[in-house]
Amino acid sequence: MKNTCFAIFCFMSGVLFAQQDPHFTQYFENTLFVNPAYAGSRGALNITSVHREQWTGFDGRPQSSTLSIHSPMKNESVGLGLTLVNDAIGPMNQTMVYGDYSFTLKFSEKSHLALGMKAGVNLINLNTQELTTNTANDPNLQSSSNFRVNPNFGFGAYYHSEHFFAGFSIPKLLERSYSDLDDPNRSIEQRHYYTILGGVFNLNSSVKLRPTCQVKMTAGAPISIDLALTSILNDKFWIGSMFRYNAAIGFFTQYSVNESLRIGLATDFGIQQIRNFNSGTFEAMISYDFSFEKNGIRSPRYF
C-alpha cells in the first residue's frame, strides 16, 4: 500500500500543473461545483450528492464526493448555495467548502442570465506516514502530516432558457500552494476554466434528447472535453453515455422516483494504459428538489 501510494504521489507531483479538479461521469449533476451562477436556477431548494470511486481495485485510488445545496431566495433574482467536496488520492486528502451567490437577470419568463461568485477554503492534508522515501530522515517528511488551509474565490456566468443552457466560470481564481514540501511554487492549485453548454429537444411526446458538453482548461495540460448524450423516457428514465476525449467512455442511468427525487448510477472505463490495472470507475447520485409552493414543483428540470 505505501509503495503504491508513494508512486501515486510521485505521479501527482509531476502533474500538479495539470488537471487537478476531480472528473465525474455525471458531470452535469455537479454544475454548482464549477459555476456559482447556477445557484437557485432550479426554482426550488435542491440537494444533490455524487460519490465517485475511480480505478476500483487499485490501492490509493481517487475517491471523490460532492454535496451541493442551493435555492432561490424570496427575491427570486438572488440564489444562494453551499458546495462541499472531498477528494482523496493516495496520501493526499482535500476538503473544499464554498458558499455560492448568484444574481439573475430575466430577459423573459423563460430566458435568464445569472452572474455568480463563490468563496471558501480548500483544506489540504498530506499524510506523510503513507509515504516511503529513499532518503533516510528526509526533513520534509518529519511530521506525520502536512496540513494547509487555502482560502479562494471564483466567479461564473450561466444563461438558461426552456431548452438551452450555457455557462463559463473560473471557480478558483487564486493559485495557492498545495504544500510546504520542496519549493512551494512547484505544487500549486492551478486556475481552471470551465465552459458548459447543452439543451433538451423533444423527439416525440414521450422521448427527449439532452446533449451536454463540458470543456475544462488549465495551463500546462491538454484541454479536457466531456460529451454526453441522454435519452429521457416519459420524464422517468434517463439513459445515456459519456465520452471524455482521450481519456474514458462511460454509461449512466437515472430514475425519477417522483417529481422531486431522482437517483442515478454510472460507470466509465479508461482508454489509457492504466485501464489494465483496475476494474473501472463507478458513481452513485441522488438529487432532491424541495418545493415550498402549494402547487409543488412547477415543471420537470432537465438541467
C-alpha positions as CSV (number, residue, x, y, z in Angstrom):
1,M,0.0,0.0,0.0
2,K,2.7,2.5,1.0
3,N,4.8,1.9,-2.1
4,T,1.7,2.2,-4.3
5,C,0.7,5.5,-2.6
6,F,4.3,6.8,-2.9
7,A,4.2,6.0,-6.7
8,I,0.9,7.9,-6.9
9,F,2.3,10.8,-5.0
10,C,5.3,11.0,-7.3
11,F,2.9,10.9,-10.3
12,M,0.9,13.7,-8.8
13,S,4.0,15.8,-8.2
14,G,4.6,15.7,-11.9
15,V,1.0,16.7,-12.8
16,L,0.2,19.4,-10.2
17,F,0.4,21.8,-13.1
18,A,-2.1,19.6,-15.0
19,Q,-5.8,18.9,-14.4
20,Q,-6.4,18.8,-10.7
21,D,-10.2,19.1,-10.0
22,P,-12.0,15.7,-9.9
23,H,-13.7,14.3,-13.0
24,F,-17.3,13.0,-12.9
25,T,-19.1,10.8,-15.4
26,Q,-22.3,12.6,-14.3
27,Y,-20.6,16.0,-14.5
28,F,-23.9,17.6,-15.4
29,E,-25.1,16.9,-11.9
30,N,-22.2,18.9,-10.4
31,T,-22.7,22.3,-12.1
32,L,-22.7,24.2,-8.8
33,F,-19.2,22.8,-8.0
34,V,-17.8,24.6,-11.1
35,N,-20.2,27.5,-11.6
36,P,-21.7,29.6,-8.7
37,A,-24.1,31.3,-11.1
38,Y,-26.1,28.0,-11.2
39,A,-27.3,28.7,-7.6
40,G,-31.0,29.0,-7.5
41,S,-31.6,28.1,-11.1
42,R,-33.8,25.1,-10.5
43,G,-36.5,27.3,-8.9
44,A,-36.5,25.2,-5.7
45,L,-34.3,24.1,-2.8
46,N,-32.2,21.4,-4.3
47,I,-29.8,19.0,-2.6
48,T,-27.6,16.8,-4.8
49,S,-24.9,14.4,-3.8
50,V,-22.5,12.4,-6.1
51,H,-19.9,9.8,-4.9
52,R,-17.2,8.5,-7.3
53,E,-14.9,5.5,-6.9
54,Q,-12.2,5.7,-9.6
55,W,-10.0,2.8,-10.6
56,T,-11.5,0.3,-8.2
57,G,-9.2,-2.4,-7.1
58,F,-6.2,-0.1,-7.3
59,D,-4.5,0.9,-3.9
60,G,-4.6,4.6,-3.2
61,R,-7.2,5.2,-6.0
62,P,-9.0,8.5,-6.3
63,Q,-12.3,8.8,-4.4
64,S,-14.5,11.9,-4.7
65,S,-17.7,13.0,-3.0
66,T,-19.7,16.2,-3.6
67,L,-22.7,17.7,-1.8
68,S,-24.4,20.8,-3.2
69,I,-27.3,22.7,-1.7
70,H,-28.8,25.7,-3.4
71,S,-32.1,27.6,-3.6
72,P,-33.6,30.9,-4.9
73,M,-34.4,33.4,-2.2
74,K,-37.7,35.2,-1.6
75,N,-36.4,37.7,-4.1
76,E,-36.1,35.2,-6.9
77,S,-33.3,37.2,-8.6
78,V,-31.0,36.0,-5.8
79,G,-29.7,32.5,-5.4
80,L,-27.6,31.1,-2.6
81,G,-25.7,27.8,-2.4
82,L,-23.2,25.7,-0.5
83,T,-20.8,23.2,-2.1
84,L,-18.9,20.6,-0.1
85,V,-16.3,18.4,-1.9
86,N,-14.0,15.7,-0.6
87,D,-11.3,14.4,-2.9
88,A,-8.7,11.8,-1.9
89,I,-5.9,10.2,-3.8
90,G,-3.1,8.2,-2.1
91,P,-1.8,10.1,0.9
92,M,-3.5,13.4,-0.1
93,N,-7.0,14.4,1.0
94,Q,-8.7,17.7,0.1
95,T,-11.9,19.0,1.5
96,M,-13.4,22.1,-0.2
97,V,-16.1,24.2,1.4
98,Y,-17.6,27.0,-0.7
99,G,-20.5,29.4,-0.5
100,D,-22.2,30.4,-3.7
101,Y,-24.1,33.6,-4.6
102,S,-25.9,34.4,-7.9
103,F,-27.9,37.3,-9.2
104,T,-30.2,36.6,-12.2
105,L,-31.3,39.0,-15.0
106,K,-34.6,38.0,-16.5
107,F,-34.8,38.7,-20.3
108,S,-38.2,37.0,-20.4
109,E,-40.3,34.5,-18.4
110,K,-38.1,31.6,-19.7
111,S,-34.8,33.3,-20.6
112,H,-32.3,34.2,-17.8
113,L,-28.7,35.2,-17.3
114,A,-27.2,34.7,-13.9
115,L,-23.9,36.1,-12.6
116,G,-22.3,34.4,-9.6
117,M,-19.5,34.4,-7.1
118,K,-18.1,31.7,-4.8
119,A,-15.8,31.9,-1.9
120,G,-14.4,29.3,0.6
121,V,-11.5,27.3,1.6
122,N,-9.6,24.2,0.4
123,L,-8.4,22.1,3.4
124,I,-5.4,20.0,2.3
125,N,-3.9,17.2,4.3
126,L,-0.9,15.1,3.3
127,N,-0.4,12.1,5.5
128,T,3.3,11.6,5.3
129,Q,3.1,8.2,7.1
130,E,1.7,6.8,3.9
131,L,4.9,7.7,2.0
132,T,8.2,5.8,1.7
133,T,11.4,7.5,0.6
134,N,14.9,6.6,-0.5
135,T,16.3,9.4,1.7
136,A,16.7,8.5,5.3
137,N,15.3,11.1,7.8
138,D,14.0,13.3,5.0
139,P,13.4,16.6,6.7
140,N,10.4,17.3,4.5
141,L,8.7,14.2,6.0
142,Q,9.5,14.5,9.7
143,S,5.9,15.4,10.7
144,S,3.2,12.8,10.4
145,S,1.0,15.2,8.4
146,N,1.3,18.3,6.3
147,F,-1.9,20.5,6.6
148,R,-2.8,23.6,4.8
149,V,-5.8,26.0,4.6
150,N,-6.1,27.7,1.3
151,P,-8.8,30.4,1.0
152,N,-10.0,31.1,-2.5
153,F,-12.8,32.6,-4.6
154,G,-14.2,32.5,-8.1
155,F,-16.9,33.7,-10.4
156,G,-19.2,32.4,-13.2
157,A,-21.9,33.3,-15.7
158,Y,-24.8,31.0,-16.6
159,Y,-27.5,31.5,-19.2
160,H,-30.5,29.2,-19.4
161,S,-33.8,29.1,-21.2
162,E,-36.5,26.5,-21.6
163,H,-34.4,24.3,-23.9
164,F,-30.8,25.6,-23.7
165,F,-28.1,26.4,-21.3
166,A,-24.5,27.7,-21.4
167,G,-22.0,28.9,-18.9
168,F,-18.5,30.0,-18.2
169,S,-16.7,30.0,-14.9
170,I,-13.4,30.1,-13.0
171,P,-14.2,28.5,-9.7
172,K,-10.8,29.2,-8.1
173,L,-9.0,32.4,-9.1
174,L,-6.1,32.2,-6.7
175,E,-3.2,29.8,-7.4
176,R,-2.3,28.7,-3.9
177,S,0.5,26.4,-2.8
178,Y,-0.5,22.8,-2.1
179,S,2.3,22.0,0.3
180,D,5.4,23.3,2.0
181,L,7.3,20.3,0.7
182,D,10.3,21.3,-1.5
183,D,9.7,24.6,-3.5
184,P,6.1,25.8,-2.7
185,N,6.0,27.4,-6.2
186,R,6.1,24.0,-7.8
187,S,3.0,22.4,-6.4
188,I,0.1,24.9,-6.7
189,E,-3.6,24.9,-7.2
190,Q,-3.9,25.7,-10.9
191,R,-6.6,28.0,-12.1
192,H,-9.2,26.1,-14.1
193,Y,-11.5,27.5,-16.8
194,Y,-14.9,25.8,-17.4
195,T,-17.3,26.1,-20.3
196,I,-20.6,24.2,-20.1
197,L,-23.4,24.0,-22.6
198,G,-26.3,21.8,-23.6
199,G,-30.0,21.6,-24.4
200,V,-33.2,19.5,-24.4
201,F,-35.0,18.5,-27.6
202,N,-38.4,16.7,-28.0
203,L,-38.3,13.8,-30.3
204,N,-41.9,12.9,-29.7
205,S,-44.4,13.1,-26.8
206,S,-42.5,10.6,-24.7
207,V,-38.8,10.9,-25.7
208,K,-36.4,13.8,-25.2
209,L,-32.7,14.1,-26.0
210,R,-30.3,16.1,-23.9
211,P,-26.8,16.6,-25.3
212,T,-24.3,18.3,-23.0
213,C,-20.7,19.3,-23.1
214,Q,-18.1,20.5,-20.5
215,V,-14.7,21.9,-21.5
216,K,-12.1,22.3,-18.8
217,M,-8.8,24.1,-19.5
218,T,-5.8,24.9,-17.3
219,A,-2.2,25.9,-18.1
220,G,0.3,23.1,-18.9
221,A,-2.3,20.4,-19.6
222,P,-4.4,19.2,-22.6
223,I,-7.9,20.5,-22.9
224,S,-10.4,18.2,-21.1
225,I,-13.6,17.7,-23.1
226,D,-16.6,15.8,-21.8
227,L,-19.5,15.0,-24.1
228,A,-22.7,13.2,-23.0
229,L,-26.0,12.3,-24.7
230,T,-29.0,11.4,-22.6
231,S,-32.4,9.9,-23.6
232,I,-35.2,10.9,-21.3
233,L,-38.2,8.5,-21.5
234,N,-41.5,9.7,-20.2
235,D,-39.7,12.0,-17.8
236,K,-38.9,8.9,-15.7
237,F,-35.9,7.0,-17.1
238,W,-32.7,8.8,-18.1
239,I,-30.2,6.6,-20.1
240,G,-27.1,8.0,-21.6
241,S,-23.4,7.7,-22.5
242,M,-20.4,9.9,-21.9
243,F,-17.1,10.4,-23.8
244,R,-14.1,12.2,-22.3
245,Y,-11.7,13.0,-25.0
246,N,-8.6,10.8,-25.0
247,A,-9.4,9.5,-21.5
248,A,-12.6,7.5,-21.0
249,I,-16.0,6.3,-22.1
250,G,-18.9,5.9,-19.7
251,F,-22.5,5.0,-19.3
252,F,-25.2,6.1,-16.8
253,T,-28.8,5.6,-15.9
254,Q,-31.1,7.7,-13.7
255,Y,-34.6,7.2,-12.5
256,S,-37.1,9.9,-11.4
257,V,-38.9,8.3,-8.4
258,N,-41.3,11.2,-8.4
259,E,-41.3,14.9,-9.4
260,S,-38.8,15.7,-6.6
261,L,-36.5,12.7,-6.2
262,R,-34.0,11.3,-8.8
263,I,-31.3,8.6,-8.3
264,G,-28.6,7.5,-10.7
265,L,-25.7,5.1,-11.3
266,A,-22.8,5.5,-13.7
267,T,-19.6,3.7,-14.8
268,D,-16.7,4.6,-17.0
269,F,-13.7,2.8,-18.4
270,G,-10.4,4.5,-19.2
271,I,-9.0,4.2,-22.7
272,Q,-5.4,4.6,-21.5
273,Q,-2.9,2.0,-20.2
274,I,-4.0,2.3,-16.6
275,R,-7.2,0.5,-17.5
276,N,-5.3,-2.8,-17.4
277,F,-4.7,-2.4,-13.7
278,N,-8.1,-1.6,-12.3
279,S,-11.8,-2.7,-12.5
280,G,-13.3,0.5,-13.8
281,T,-14.9,3.6,-12.2
282,F,-18.3,3.8,-10.5
283,E,-20.6,6.7,-9.4
284,A,-23.8,7.0,-7.4
285,M,-26.0,10.1,-7.4
286,I,-29.1,11.3,-5.6
287,S,-30.9,14.6,-6.1
288,Y,-34.0,16.0,-4.4
289,D,-36.0,19.2,-5.0
290,F,-37.9,20.7,-2.1
291,S,-40.8,22.9,-3.2
292,F,-42.5,25.3,-0.8
293,E,-45.2,26.3,-3.3
294,K,-48.7,25.0,-2.9
295,N,-48.7,23.6,-6.4
296,G,-45.4,21.7,-5.9
297,I,-42.6,21.5,-8.4
298,R,-43.6,23.8,-11.3
299,S,-42.2,21.6,-14.1
300,P,-39.6,18.8,-14.7
301,R,-36.0,20.1,-14.5
302,Y,-33.6,18.8,-17.2
303,F,-30.6,20.9,-16.2
